[in-house]
Amino acid sequence: MRAWSPWRAHTYGCLCETSTAPRRCPAGNIQPRSHGQEALVPQGLAAPSGGVMLIRSLALLLFSLAAWSAPTRALTIYTEDWPPITFQRNGVADGMAVEVVREIQERIRDNSPIEVVPWARGYKELLTNPEVMLFTVGRSEAREKQMTLLGPIAISQTVLLARKGEAKKLLALGAGIYQRPVGAYRGSIFADAASAAGFVEVDLAPTPQVTAQKLLLGRYDMWVEGGFVVSSVLKDIRQPSDTVEVVRVLESLELYLAFSRGTPADEVKRWQDGFAAIKKDGSFKRIYNKWLPRDAAPADVRLIGLPPGTAKTAG
């Protein structure tokens, strides 16, 4: 005689019985089950069907796969307010280079947020902490010894600007032009370019917009900046683009994504592969031409500077 258990239903379809003999239940139903069929559930509860169990198994499998393939957050990513290349719109990072970075993130399944910060802060983080990416960073010999550079993401010109109508007068000074004060924003490669060109008095401002304002207010005679952002910077301070004019071009400037010392080599490789993929399939050129329609998009991909994975030095 099988002992009664609340977890076992008898062989007949009415769960109000505990006997193995068929009897009419209060509801008047007699539905014999096949021999040996049992429901491993308490009285009054229906057993899960095979279909339900299959769905549960599939759901568990899908959850496991989703967890395995979910986007990762591997880097702290910074950029600056330098329109139209990078800037902030309604609290969200935007611009040509931001779109490029997000396209790469889509390919490599990375969900690291992009934070817009003052250039000096982002650059300090890049130089002092591992696993930091900053963009865009102008290539220079000094920077190649401090960071790993992936690009180019754009190629600009470093230009020397003056207030409208004053370029000819400044050029007439000859070598004396280098004694005149110039402005650039703090920590930028443009400040370095001004010093490298021989200017002895370089006034540093916190942003390109402040630099432009100080030029127009007469605080200094010239402004050193990247050529394709000048119009956007002037627009930000509500000034027409013809308020200034080019005195001369100082140099060509390649812009890169920069990875800090101590960033793992396999992480840099992921970004390199993603960047190569969007250049190969035309996505990069499409984004570039959207923002800079009069400039040619650089087609190559180069990884230069510190070897990826170079350890951060102590202290």
Secondary structure, 3 states (H helix, E strand, C coil): CCCCCCCCCCCECCCCCCCCCCCCCCCCCCCECCCCCCCCCCCCCCCCCHHHHHHHHHHHHHHHHHHHHCCECCCEEEECCECCCEEEECCEEECHHHHHHHHHHHHHCECCCEEECCHHHHHHHHHHCCCEEEEEEECCHHHHCCCEEEEEEEEEEEEEEEECCCHHHHHCCHHHHHHCCEEEECCCHHHHHHHHHCCCCEEEECCHHHHHHHHHCCCCCEEEEEHHHHHHHHHHCCCCHHHEEEEEEEEEEEEEEEECCCCCHHHHHHHHHHHHHHHHCCHHHHHHHHHCCCCCCCCCCEEEECCCCCCCCCC
